[in-house]
Amino acid sequence: MALTWPAIKDPNEVKDYSLDWAALLGASDTITSSTWSIDEGSGLTIDSDSHNTTETTLWLSAGAAGTNYSPVNRIVTAGGRKYDQTVRLKVRDK
């Protein structure tokens, strides 16, 4: 099931968005790698991304007004688990 980021992004903004994985990981596991993807040619640009032991962050720019995007975050944990999370993001002129 996809989550929805509550903040609407304007095409001219460069903004950061985060996912908190702590509840899924519990006390015994941590994030060792994180990869974000968006359909190529969609118009939304991944500027950078980062992670710590329980949270991932994505910086986005551009995007077409009136379009809904679905970035996907894949993490790998110290315990060898792999998880994917799709997040919906609305891009609108403000």
N, C-alpha and C positions, 0 to 999 in steps of 0.2 A: 504494500500500500504506500502510495506516495504521500509525503508530507507537503505542506505548503508554507513557504516563507511568508510571514505576514506583511512585510514591507514590499511595496510596489517599487520597481526600479524604473527610472526615467532613462531613455536611450543615451542621454548625455552624461549620466552619472557613472562614476567608478565607485563601487561599493563592495564591502565585505559581507559575507554570509557564512554562518557557522552551523555545524551539527555537533551536538553533545551526545557522545556514545556511552557515557558513563553507566547509565542504567542497564544497557545491554551487556557491557563488559563485566560488570560486577567489580568486586574488590580484587580479584585474582588475575585479571588480564589487562593488557595495555595495547595501544595502537603502535605498530612498528612501521607501517607504511600506509599512505593514503594517495589515491589517484582519482581525479575528477575527469569526467568526460561530458561533452555536449555534442549533439549531432553536427558533424562538419558542414560548414557552409550555412549554418543557421543564422549567422549574424551576431550572435552573442559571443563575446570573447573572454576566455579565461586569461587574466593577466598574471596571476600567481596563486599559489596555494601553499598551505602549511598545515602542520598538525603537532599536537603534543600527545601525551599518553592517553587522553580521553576525548579530545575534541579536534575536529577538522575545520579549516577555514579556507574559503575560496574568495578571490577578488575578481569581480566581473565588470566589464565595460561593454558599451555599445548595446546592440539588440534593436529589434524593430518594434516600434510602438504598435500596440494592439496584439502582440504575440505572447503566447504562453510557452515557456521553455521548461525543460525537464532535465536539469543536470543530474548526473549519477555519480555518487561517491562510493568507491570500493576501498575498504580497509582490510589490512591483514594484521593479525594480532600476534603478540609474543607466543600465545598458545597455539598458533598455527591455524586459527579460524579465519575465514574470509566472509565479509558481509558487504552487501550492496544496499544503498539507500537512494531512491529517486526523490527529488524535491521539485515541486512546481514553483515557478517564478513568473509573475506577471510583469510585463514591460509595458508601460503606458506613459504618454506625455503628461507631465504635471503642469 
